[in-house]
Amino acid sequence: MRKTTVILAALMLAVLGTRGAEARVSAIGPDLSRPSDWRASDEFSRAEGNVLITDVPAGKGTQQRCMERVVDMTPYRGKTVTFLVKYRSIGVSRPPEAYNGIKFMLKYKPSPESDFRWPGGNGMYGDSDGWQWTSFSETFPAGATSGTLIMGLQNSHGRVEFDLSTLQAGTLFTPEQRVNLDWKVRYPAEIAGHCRLRGVMSPGTIRYEDIRTLKEWNVNLIRAQLSRNWGKVGTELDLEEYDRWLNGKLDDLERAMDWAKEAGIKFVIDLHCLPGGRNLNSNMRMFAEKKYGDHFIEVWKRIASRFKDHPQLYAYDLVNEPLQSVPAPEGYDYWNLQRRAAEAVRKIDGRTPIMIESNMADKPETFAYLSPLAMDNIIYKVHMYAPHSFTHQRLAGEGPVVTYPGRIDGEMWDRERIRRELKPVIEFQKRHNCKIYVGEFSAIAWAPGAEKYLNDCIEVFEELGWDWSYHAFREWNGWSLEHEGDNPQTMKPAGTTPRREVLLKYFKRNEKAQSSAGGAE
């Protein structure tokens, strides 16, 4: 490695500080760092002291070459666990598939009868700037079994090293770290007494005919996503280009909000695409690189200045599905960056609610360690896609068929199980007297029992008094209420669907609320 690269790596660690350089999690499960527990898959992998090495010559990178060890899954059941380790790489070739390359991955079964899952920090290649963190997180079902942890290369040649002394499995954030424990949120009268909001996630660009259809459906809320490059890594790095794109999206949004005046539809502005995008660990880059976090705050100043007086504005949704599974520089973690943006928005707009999301894609279980902001008029938002093996089944057209209600990932899933999944959110609401908004929930169009799942989710939301928006309206056919089919390739328009009928039934309640002049229906 060049001397300048080593110097730059040292400077990066100095910037991150002790917390960033020496990350620790609250450990769960067995010690994974003993070299003697690891086995090589072939002659290209080995352990040297506390370092696992995979060194594959050119021409041999056509399969998985790795070190691996069996993992007892019992301690992880029912928990969200973060796995992290430091690695460095030299000359790792770019794999033909985005999910291969440098592998830090767990292979396990959600239940004995399930197919394997493969969560991991994958897709890295090339030369690293010294030792770097890679990580992944997974929420393990109660029946999780057959675990194998894997580190090495797949469909790539080159050299990668993993420092076993840094390998950890546990929780990066814990309930014991919470602050503002006694904070109770207060709302102005127009928000505290606002009628129930029931709506949809928007398409990428909202057309006038979309507004007309949603009015016919009695929708009263649109969560308008400012989105592109969803799920991709290495995007949104050019901030000047990002700003040009965002300005165009804000023009489109303002036009749609003007159209919505006559329909009486409110808007949540959702910054779905963040400055810096995602890095190779699928973490949001702004939680690791300050220039992107600083730009994120500036973006929200711009949005608040432009939309603060628009009559159709209901709330600002600061970060869509925060993802942070590695340490952040001080003040740039998923919670503090939202806090700082909220404080900046409040100086511009003291009236509009601000929405805060929890970590790991806003999963319900992360509300167990979420702290409230010490601010009023804050709404806390959650996403509901559990069990994932049902809601996202056969996304690529293959895989097991999973039916709801029924036994999924070793557990019986029904309305009461949905309620238990949301228990951390319910407890958070009770502790802090706050409003809850379900920003996204769905089930893929071809999931057997999708309409029953949606109905049960909404019934729980309604009983709890939560606002909600379905994912998504005219965005992708797999989520569409206006399409049917049994896989992504067979989707076709449909006059109506059982899922659509469920949503229309509950949207009808908005019509009653409007006729009662702003009641809490």
C-alpha positions in Angstrom: 0.0 0.0 0.0 1.3 3.5 -0.9 2.6 5.6 2.0 0.1 8.4 1.1 -2.8 5.9 1.4 -1.7 4.9 4.9 -1.5 8.6 5.9 -5.0 9.2 4.6 -6.4 6.2 6.5 -4.8 7.5 9.7 -6.3 10.9 9.1 -9.7 9.4 8.5 -9.5 7.5 11.9 -8.5 10.8 13.6 -11.5 12.5 12.2 -13.8 9.7 13.3 -12.4 9.9 16.9 -12.2 7.1 19.4 -15.9 6.2 19.1 -15.6 5.8 15.3 -12.3 4.0 15.3 -13.0 1.6 18.1 -16.6 0.7 17.8 -18.1 -1.5 20.4 -21.5 -3.2 20.4 -23.4 -4.7 23.3 -22.5 -8.3 22.7 -25.1 -10.9 22.0 -24.3 -14.6 21.7 -21.0 -16.4 21.5 -17.5 -15.0 21.0 -16.9 -15.2 17.2 -13.3 -14.0 17.2 -11.4 -17.2 18.1 -9.3 -18.1 15.0 -9.5 -21.8 16.0 -13.3 -21.8 15.3 -12.8 -20.8 11.7 -12.3 -23.2 8.8 -11.1 -22.6 5.3 -13.2 -23.5 2.3 -10.1 -24.2 0.1 -6.4 -23.6 -0.3 -6.9 -19.8 -1.0 -8.1 -19.0 2.6 -6.3 -19.2 5.9 -5.9 -17.7 9.4 -2.7 -15.9 10.4 -3.0 -15.0 14.1 -6.1 -12.9 14.5 -6.4 -12.2 10.7 -8.4 -14.2 8.3 -7.0 -14.0 4.8 -8.4 -14.9 1.4 -5.9 -14.5 -1.5 -7.2 -15.6 -4.9 -5.0 -15.5 -8.0 -6.4 -14.2 -11.3 -8.2 -16.9 -13.1 -9.4 -18.6 -9.9 -12.1 -16.1 -8.8 -15.0 -18.1 -10.2 -16.6 -19.4 -6.9 -16.8 -18.7 -3.2 -13.4 -18.7 -1.5 -13.7 -18.0 2.2 -13.3 -18.7 5.9 -16.4 -19.8 7.7 -17.7 -20.9 11.1 -20.9 -22.4 12.4 -22.9 -20.0 14.6 -25.4 -20.9 17.3 -28.5 -18.9 16.3 -30.4 -19.4 19.6 -29.1 -16.2 21.3 -30.2 -14.1 18.3 -33.8 -15.3 18.1 -36.3 -12.5 18.3 -33.5 -9.8 18.3 -32.1 -7.4 15.8 -28.3 -8.0 15.7 -25.5 -6.0 14.1 -22.4 -7.9 12.9 -19.4 -5.8 12.2 -15.7 -6.3 11.4 -12.8 -4.4 10.0 -11.3 -5.5 6.6 -8.7 -4.3 4.1 -8.4 -5.3 0.5 -5.8 -5.2 -2.2 -6.6 -5.6 -5.9 -10.0 -7.3 -5.5 -11.5 -7.5 -8.9 -15.0 -6.2 -9.6 -17.4 -9.1 -9.5 -19.9 -9.7 -12.4 -22.8 -9.6 -9.8 -23.3 -6.6 -7.5 -23.9 -8.9 -4.5 -20.6 -10.7 -4.8 -17.0 -9.5 -4.3 -15.8 -9.2 -0.7 -18.2 -11.2 1.4 -19.1 -10.7 5.1 -22.2 -12.7 5.3 -24.4 -15.0 7.4 -26.2 -17.9 6.0 -29.1 -19.1 8.1 -32.7 -20.5 8.0 -35.5 -18.4 9.5 -37.1 -21.7 10.5 -36.2 -25.4 10.0 -38.7 -25.6 7.0 -37.6 -22.3 5.4 -35.1 -21.6 2.6 -31.8 -20.0 3.5 -31.3 -16.3 3.9 -28.0 -14.5 3.2 -27.8 -11.1 4.9 -24.4 -9.5 4.6 -22.1 -6.6 3.7 -21.3 -7.6 0.1 -20.4 -6.0 -3.1 -17.1 -4.4 -2.0 -14.0 -4.6 -4.3 -10.9 -2.8 -5.2 -8.3 -1.3 -2.8 -9.3 -0.1 0.6 -7.8 2.9 2.3 -6.5 0.9 5.2 -8.7 -1.0 7.7 -12.4 -0.2 7.2 -15.6 -1.3 8.8 -18.1 -3.5 7.1 -21.3 -4.5 8.7 -24.9 -5.8 8.4 -27.9 -6.1 10.6 -30.7 -8.7 10.7 -33.8 -9.2 12.7 -34.0 -13.0 13.5 -37.3 -14.8 13.7 -38.0 -17.0 16.8 -37.3 -20.1 14.8 -33.9 -19.1 13.3 -31.5 -22.0 12.9 -28.6 -23.4 10.8 -26.2 -20.4 10.9 -22.8 -20.1 9.2 -20.8 -16.9 9.2 -18.7 -16.4 6.0 -15.8 -14.0 5.2 -13.8 -14.0 2.0 -14.3 -13.5 -1.8 -16.9 -14.7 -4.3 -16.5 -14.5 -8.0 -13.5 -12.2 -7.5 -9.8 -12.5 -7.3 -7.4 -10.4 -5.2 -6.7 -10.3 -1.5 -8.9 -9.5 1.5 -8.1 -9.6 5.2 -10.4 -9.5 8.1 -9.3 -8.5 11.6 -10.9 -11.0 13.9 -10.1 -8.9 17.0 -12.7 -6.4 15.7 -15.4 -8.9 14.9 -18.5 -8.3 17.0 -22.2 -9.3 17.1 -24.6 -7.3 19.2 -26.5 -4.0 19.3 -24.9 -0.7 18.3 -27.7 1.2 20.1 -29.3 0.0 23.3 -32.3 1.2 25.4 -29.8 2.1 28.1 -28.4 4.9 25.9 -31.7 6.7 25.5 -32.1 10.3 26.5 -35.1 12.6 27.2 -36.8 9.7 28.9 -39.4 11.8 30.5 -40.2 14.0 27.5 -43.9 14.4 26.7 -44.6 15.8 23.2 -47.1 18.7 22.9 -48.9 19.6 19.7 -50.7 22.8 18.6 -54.5 22.6 18.6 -54.7 22.2 14.8 -52.4 19.1 14.9 -53.7 17.6 18.1 -57.2 17.8 16.8 -56.5 17.0 13.1 -58.8 14.5 11.5 -57.3 11.1 10.9 -55.0 10.9 7.8 -55.3 7.9 5.6 -53.3 7.9 2.3 -50.7 6.6 0.0 -47.1 6.8 -1.0 -46.8 8.8 -4.2 -45.4 7.7 -7.6 -42.0 9.2 -8.5 -43.7 12.1 -10.3 -47.3 13.0 -9.4 -49.6 13.8 -12.4 -52.9 15.7 -12.3 -54.9 12.5 -13.1 -53.3 10.9 -10.0 -54.7 13.6 -7.8 -58.1 13.1 -9.4 -58.1 9.4 -8.8 -57.0 9.8 -5.2 -59.8 12.3 -4.6 -62.2 9.7 -6.0 -60.8 7.2 -3.6 -61.3 9.6 -0.7 -57.5 9.7 0.1 -56.6 12.7 2.2 -52.8 12.3 2.5 -49.9 11.8 0.1 -46.5 11.0 1.3 -44.6 12.5 -1.7 -41.3 10.8 -2.2 -38.4 12.7 -3.7 -36.6 9.7 -5.0 -34.2 8.2 -7.5 -31.5 5.5 -7.6 -33.4 3.5 -4.9 -31.1 0.9 -3.3 -28.1 1.6 -5.4 -24.7 2.4 -4.0 -22.1 5.1 -5.0 -24.8 7.6 -6.1 -25.7 11.1 -5.1 -22.0 12.0 -4.6 -21.9 15.1 -6.8 -23.7 17.6 -4.6 -24.1 20.2 -7.4 -25.8 17.6 -9.6 -27.9 16.4 -6.6 -29.1 19.9 -6.1 -30.1 20.4 -9.7 -32.0 17.1 -9.6 -33.7 18.1 -6.3 -34.7 21.5 -7.5 -36.5 19.9 -10.4 -38.3 17.5 -8.1 -39.3 20.4 -5.8 -40.8 22.2 -8.8 -42.8 19.0 -9.6 -43.9 18.7 -6.0 -45.1 22.3 -5.7 -47.2 21.8 -8.9 -48.8 18.7 -7.4 -49.5 20.4 -4.1 -51.2 23.2 -6.0 -53.4 20.7 -7.9 -54.3 19.1 -4.5 -55.9 22.2 -3.1 -59.3 21.5 -4.6 -59.0 17.8 -3.6 -58.3 18.7 0.0 -55.3 16.3 0.1 -52.4 17.1 2.5 -48.8 16.3 1.8 -45.9 14.8 3.8 -42.6 15.8 2.0 -40.4 12.7 2.1 -36.7 13.1 1.3 -36.4 9.6 0.0 -33.0 10.2 -1.7 -30.3 11.6 0.6 -27.1 13.5 -0.2 -24.3 11.0 -0.6 -26.7 8.1 -1.1 -25.6 4.7 0.2 -22.1 3.2 0.6 -21.0 -0.3 0.0 -22.4 -1.4 3.4 -25.8 0.0 2.4 -25.4 2.5 5.2 -26.3 6.1 4.4 -23.1 7.9 3.6 -24.1 11.1 5.4 -23.8 9.1 8.7 -20.1 8.6 8.0 -19.0 11.6 5.9 -19.6 15.0 7.3 -19.9 16.9 4.0 -23.0 14.9 3.1 -24.5 15.3 6.6 -23.9 19.1 6.5 -25.5 19.3 3.0 -28.5 17.3 4.3 -29.2 20.1 6.8 -28.9 22.7 4.2 -31.3 20.9 1.9 -33.9 20.9 4.7 -33.4 24.6 5.2 -34.1 25.1 1.5 -37.3 22.9 1.5 -38.7 24.5 4.7 -38.1 28.0 3.3 -39.9 27.1 0.1 -42.9 25.2 1.4 -43.6 26.5 4.9 -46.6 28.6 3.9 -48.2 26.1 1.4 -51.7 25.3 2.6 -51.4 21.6 1.6 -48.3 20.9 3.6 -48.9 18.6 6.6 -45.3 17.6 7.7 -41.7 17.3 6.8 -40.3 13.7 6.8 -36.6 14.2 7.3 -35.0 10.9 6.4 -36.6 7.9 4.7 -35.5 4.6 6.4 -32.3 5.6 8.1 -29.6 2.9 7.9 -26.7 3.1 10.3 -25.0 -0.1 11.4 -21.5 1.3 11.9 -20.2 4.1 14.1 -20.7 7.7 13.0 -18.7 10.8 13.7 -20.0 12.7 16.7 -23.2 14.5 15.8 -23.7 12.6 12.5 -25.4 9.4 13.7 -29.0 8.7 12.5 -30.6 10.4 15.6 -28.4 13.4 16.0 -28.4 14.3 12.3 -32.2 14.3 12.3 -32.2 16.4 15.5 -29.9 19.0 14.0 -32.0 19.2 10.8 -35.2 19.5 12.9 -33.7 22.4 14.9 -32.7 24.1 11.6 -36.2 23.7 10.2 -37.8 25.0 13.4 -35.9 28.3 13.0 -37.5 28.7 9.6 -40.9 27.1 10.2 -42.3 27.0 13.7 -45.7 25.6 12.8 -45.3 22.5 10.6 -44.9 19.1 12.2 -41.5 17.3 11.7 -41.4 13.5 11.3 -38.6 11.5 12.9 -37.8 7.9 11.8 -36.0 5.2 13.7 -33.0 3.2 12.6 -32.6 0.1 10.4 -35.1 1.2 7.8 -37.5 2.5 10.5 -38.4 -1.0 11.8 -40.7 -1.2 14.8 -38.2 -3.1 17.0 -35.7 -0.2 16.8 -38.2 2.0 18.8 -36.9 0.1 21.8 -33.8 2.3 21.7 -35.1 5.4 20.0 -35.0 8.6 22.0 -37.5 11.4 21.5 -36.3 14.8 20.5 -36.7 17.4 23.3 -39.0 19.3 20.9 -42.8 19.7 20.5 -44.9 19.1 17.4 -42.7 16.1 16.4 -44.5 13.1 14.9 -42.7 9.7 15.0 -43.0 7.5 11.9 -42.7 3.7 11.5 -42.7 1.3 8.6 -44.4 -2.1 8.7 -43.1 -4.9 6.5 -43.1 -7.8 8.9 -42.8 -10.7 8.3 -40.5 -9.7 5.4 -40.6 -13.2 4.0 -44.3 -12.7 3.4 -44.5 -9.1 2.3 -41.5 -9.3 -0.1 -41.8 -12.9 -1.2 -40.6 -13.9 -4.7 -39.5 -10.4 -5.6 -37.4 -11.9 -8.4 -40.2 -14.3 -9.4 -38.7 -17.3 -7.5 -38.8 -18.7 -4.0 -41.3 -20.3 -1.6 -44.9 -19.3 -1.5 -45.8 -17.8 1.9 -49.5 -17.5 3.0 -51.0 -15.1 5.5 -52.5 -15.8 8.0 -50.4 -18.8 8.8 -47.1 -20.1 10.1 -44.3 -17.9 8.8 -40.6 -18.2 9.8 -41.6 -20.6 12.6 -44.3 -18.4 14.1 -48.0 -18.0 13.7 -48.8 -14.7 12.0 -52.2 -13.1 12.4 -53.6 -9.8 13.6 -52.4 -10.3 17.2 -48.9 -11.1 16.0 -48.9 -7.8 14.0 -49.9 -6.0 17.2 -47.0 -7.7 19.1 -44.6 -6.6 16.3 -45.6 -3.0 16.9 -45.3 -3.2 20.7 -42.1 -1.2 20.9 -43.8 1.6 19.0 -46.9 1.4 21.1 -44.8 1.6 24.3 -42.8 4.6 22.8 -46.1 6.4 22.1 -47.3 5.8 25.7 -44.1 7.0 27.2 -43.9 10.2 25.2 -47.5 11.1 24.5 -46.7 11.4 20.8 -48.5 11.0 17.5 -47.5 7.9 15.4 -47.6 7.8 11.6 -47.2 4.6 9.6 -45.4 6.0 6.6 -45.2 2.7 4.7 -46.8 -0.8 4.9 -47.6 -3.2 2.1 -47.6 -6.8 0.9 -46.5 -7.8 -2.6 -49.4 -8.2 -5.0 -49.0 -11.9 -5.5 -48.7 -12.8 -1.8 -51.5 -15.2 -0.9 -53.6 -13.4 1.7 -52.2 -10.0 0.9 -55.6 -8.4 1.3 -56.0 -10.0 4.7 -52.6 -8.8 5.8 -53.4 -5.2 4.8 -56.8 -5.4 6.5 -55.3 -6.6 9.7 -52.5 -4.0 9.7 -55.0 -1.2 9.1 -57.3 -2.5 11.8 -54.5 -2.3 14.3 -53.5 1.2 13.1 -57.0 2.3 13.4 -57.5 0.9 16.9 -54.3 2.7 18.0 -55.4 6.0 16.4 -52.4 6.2 14.1 -52.3 7.9 10.7 -51.0 5.8 7.8 -50.1 5.7 4.1 -50.0 2.6 1.9 -46.9 1.8 -0.2 -47.4 2.6 -2.9 -49.7 4.3 -5.5 -48.7 3.9 -9.2 -45.0 3.5 -8.3 -44.1 -0.2 -9.2 -46.6 -2.8 -10.4 -45.6 -5.2 -7.6 -47.1 -2.9 -5.0 -49.9 -1.5 -7.2 -53.5 -1.8 -6.1 -54.5 -1.6 -9.8 -52.5 -4.6 -11.1 -52.6 -8.3 -10.6 -50.4 -11.3 -11.5 -48.4 -14.1 -9.9 -44.9 -12.7 -10.4 -43.1 -9.5 -11.6 -43.3 -10.5 -15.3 -47.1 -11.3 -15.4 -48.4 -8.2 -13.7 -51.2 -6.6 -15.7 -53.8 -3.8 -15.1 -57.0 -4.9 -13.3 -60.3 -3.2 -12.9 -60.1 -3.9 -9.2 -58.2 -6.1 -6.8 -59.0 -7.5 -3.3 -56.1 -5.3 -2.0 -57.6 -2.2 -3.6 -61.1 -3.0 -2.1 -59.5 -3.2 1.4 -57.9 0.2 1.0 -61.0 1.8 -0.5 -63.0 0.6 2.5 -60.8 2.4 4.9 -60.4 5.5 2.7 -64.2 5.8 2.9 -63.8 6.8 6.5 -62.0 10.0 5.3 -65.2 11.0 3.6 -67.1 10.7 6.9 -64.4 12.7 8.7 -64.6 15.5 6.1 -68.3 15.7 6.4 -68.0 16.1 10.2 -65.7 19.1 9.7 -62.4 18.0 11.0 -63.5 15.5 13.6 -61.1 12.8 14.9 -62.7 10.0 12.9 
